[in-house]
Amino acid sequence: MNTCPCVGAAQCLLRAGLFPCAPSPPTLAVDLCVLWFIEMLALCTAPNVSAWTDTLEAYLRGMGYKLPMKVNLCCFHDNLY
């Protein structure tokens, strides 16, 4: 990413919705939506399927998606095993 001397690379990345993993020079950046998802997941710290599906539902709802029934993700996850 090319930057000008008046604005650092970290600020440019933040404006683009990315979190720089180092202030200068950042060689890795993480999408802020992914960090928001991880934050929500950490708030539901119980290590079980319900916590994971509740967090995923809340994340998707925050992104504007609507799920018709809460049981959908639980059933989908159970079918993976």
C-alpha positions as CSV (number, residue, x, y, z in Angstrom):
1,M,0.0,0.0,0.0
2,N,1.4,3.3,-1.0
3,T,1.1,6.1,1.6
4,C,2.0,9.7,1.7
5,P,4.3,11.1,4.4
6,C,1.5,13.1,6.1
7,V,-0.7,9.9,6.7
8,G,0.9,6.7,8.0
9,A,0.1,3.2,6.7
10,A,-1.7,2.3,9.9
11,Q,-4.2,5.2,9.5
12,C,-4.8,4.3,5.8
13,L,-5.5,0.7,6.8
14,L,-7.9,1.8,9.5
15,R,-9.8,4.1,7.1
16,A,-10.1,1.0,4.8
17,G,-11.7,-1.0,7.6
18,L,-8.6,-3.0,8.4
19,F,-6.7,-3.2,11.8
20,P,-2.9,-3.0,11.4
21,C,-1.1,-5.6,13.5
22,A,1.9,-3.3,14.0
23,P,2.0,0.5,14.0
24,S,4.9,0.9,11.6
25,P,5.4,-0.6,9.2
26,P,2.3,-2.9,9.3
27,T,2.8,-6.1,7.3
28,L,-0.4,-7.8,8.4
29,A,-3.9,-6.4,8.8
30,V,-7.2,-7.9,10.0
31,D,-10.7,-6.9,8.8
32,L,-12.5,-5.0,11.5
33,C,-15.6,-7.1,11.0
34,V,-13.6,-10.3,11.8
35,L,-12.4,-8.6,15.0
36,W,-15.9,-7.6,15.9
37,F,-16.9,-11.3,15.5
38,I,-14.1,-12.5,17.7
39,E,-15.0,-9.9,20.3
40,M,-18.6,-11.2,20.3
41,L,-17.4,-14.8,20.5
42,A,-15.2,-13.9,23.5
43,L,-18.2,-12.5,25.3
44,C,-19.9,-15.9,25.1
45,T,-17.0,-17.8,26.6
46,A,-18.8,-21.1,27.1
47,P,-17.0,-23.7,24.9
48,N,-20.1,-25.3,23.5
49,V,-22.1,-25.3,20.3
50,S,-24.8,-23.1,21.8
51,A,-22.3,-20.3,22.5
52,W,-20.8,-20.5,19.0
53,T,-24.2,-20.5,17.3
54,D,-25.6,-17.7,19.4
55,T,-22.5,-15.6,18.6
56,L,-22.7,-16.4,14.9
57,E,-26.4,-15.5,14.9
58,A,-25.8,-12.2,16.6
59,Y,-22.9,-11.4,14.2
60,L,-25.0,-12.2,11.1
61,R,-28.0,-10.3,12.5
62,G,-25.6,-7.3,13.0
63,M,-24.6,-7.6,9.4
64,G,-28.2,-7.5,8.3
65,Y,-28.9,-11.2,7.7
66,K,-32.1,-12.7,9.1
67,L,-32.4,-16.4,10.1
68,P,-35.9,-17.8,10.2
69,M,-35.4,-20.0,13.3
70,K,-32.7,-20.2,16.0
71,V,-32.5,-24.0,15.6
72,N,-31.2,-23.8,12.0
73,L,-27.5,-23.3,12.9
74,C,-27.6,-25.9,15.7
75,C,-29.0,-28.5,13.3
76,F,-26.5,-27.5,10.6
77,H,-23.6,-27.8,13.1
78,D,-24.8,-31.2,14.3
79,N,-24.9,-32.5,10.8
80,L,-21.2,-31.7,10.3
81,Y,-20.2,-34.5,12.6
